[in-house]
Amino acid sequence: MKLKKSVAISESGFVFDPMSGESFSVNEIGIELLSLLKQEKTSEEISEFFIKTYDVDSTDFEKYYYDFIGMLRQYQLIEEYDPD
C-alpha cells in the first residue's frame, strides 16, 4: 500500500487531501509513518524502522500501525497495490 500521490503533508503534521477537501493533523510519529508510506516502504520495512528508532516492541507497534492504517483506509488516503 502507499499514500495517494495527491495527499499533501506539511512538516508540522498538517495532512490535506485535495480530492475530498478534508484535512487532518498528525503528530511527528504520524508524519514519519506517512513519509515511509509515501516512499512505498513495505510494512516490514516500516516496522523495522520504528522498532529500531523507538522503544517499542513488535507486538505494540503492529497494533498501533494497523490502527493507523485503518484510519487512512477509512479516509481513503492510501492505495492498495500488489508489489509483484
C-alpha positions as CSV (number, residue, x, y, z in Angstrom):
1,M,0.0,0.0,0.0
2,K,1.1,3.6,-0.5
3,L,-0.1,7.0,0.3
4,K,-2.0,8.6,-2.6
5,K,0.2,11.0,-4.5
6,S,-2.3,13.8,-4.2
7,V,-2.1,13.8,-0.4
8,A,0.0,16.7,0.9
9,I,1.8,16.6,4.2
10,S,3.4,19.6,5.9
11,E,6.4,19.4,8.2
12,S,4.1,20.4,11.1
13,G,1.8,17.4,10.5
14,F,-1.0,19.0,8.5
15,V,-2.3,16.5,6.0
16,F,-4.5,17.7,3.2
17,D,-6.5,15.5,0.7
18,P,-7.3,17.7,-2.3
19,M,-9.7,15.1,-3.7
20,S,-12.1,15.4,-0.7
21,G,-11.0,18.8,0.6
22,E,-10.5,17.2,4.0
23,S,-7.6,18.0,6.3
24,F,-6.1,16.2,9.2
25,S,-3.4,16.7,11.8
26,V,-0.9,14.0,12.9
27,N,1.9,14.0,15.4
28,E,5.6,13.6,14.5
29,I,5.3,9.8,14.6
30,G,2.4,10.0,12.1
31,I,4.5,12.3,9.9
32,E,7.3,9.7,9.8
33,L,4.9,6.9,9.1
34,L,3.2,8.8,6.3
35,S,6.6,9.7,4.9
36,L,7.6,6.0,4.8
37,L,4.3,5.1,3.1
38,K,4.9,7.8,0.5
39,Q,8.3,6.2,-0.2
40,E,6.4,2.9,-0.8
41,K,8.1,1.1,2.1
42,T,6.7,-2.3,3.0
43,S,5.0,-2.9,6.3
44,E,8.1,-5.0,7.3
45,E,10.4,-2.1,6.5
46,I,8.3,0.4,8.4
47,S,8.1,-2.0,11.4
48,E,11.8,-2.5,11.4
49,F,12.4,1.3,11.3
50,F,10.1,2.1,14.2
51,I,11.4,-0.8,16.4
52,K,15.0,0.3,15.9
53,T,14.2,4.0,16.3
54,Y,11.8,4.0,19.2
55,D,11.4,2.0,22.4
56,V,8.6,-0.2,21.1
57,D,8.2,-3.9,20.7
58,S,6.9,-5.5,17.6
59,T,3.5,-6.5,19.1
60,D,2.8,-3.0,20.3
61,F,4.0,-1.5,17.0
62,E,1.8,-3.8,14.9
63,K,-1.3,-2.8,16.9
64,Y,-0.7,0.9,16.5
65,Y,0.4,0.5,12.9
66,Y,-2.7,-1.3,11.8
67,D,-5.0,1.1,13.8
68,F,-3.3,4.0,11.9
69,I,-3.6,2.2,8.5
70,G,-7.3,1.5,9.3
71,M,-7.8,5.2,9.8
72,L,-6.0,6.0,6.5
73,R,-8.2,3.5,4.7
74,Q,-11.4,5.0,6.3
75,Y,-10.4,8.4,4.9
76,Q,-9.3,6.9,1.6
77,L,-5.8,8.3,1.8
78,I,-4.0,5.1,0.7
79,E,-3.9,3.0,-2.4
80,E,-3.6,-0.8,-2.2
81,Y,-1.2,-2.4,-4.6
82,D,0.4,-5.7,-5.3
83,P,4.2,-5.4,-5.4
84,D,4.6,-8.3,-7.8
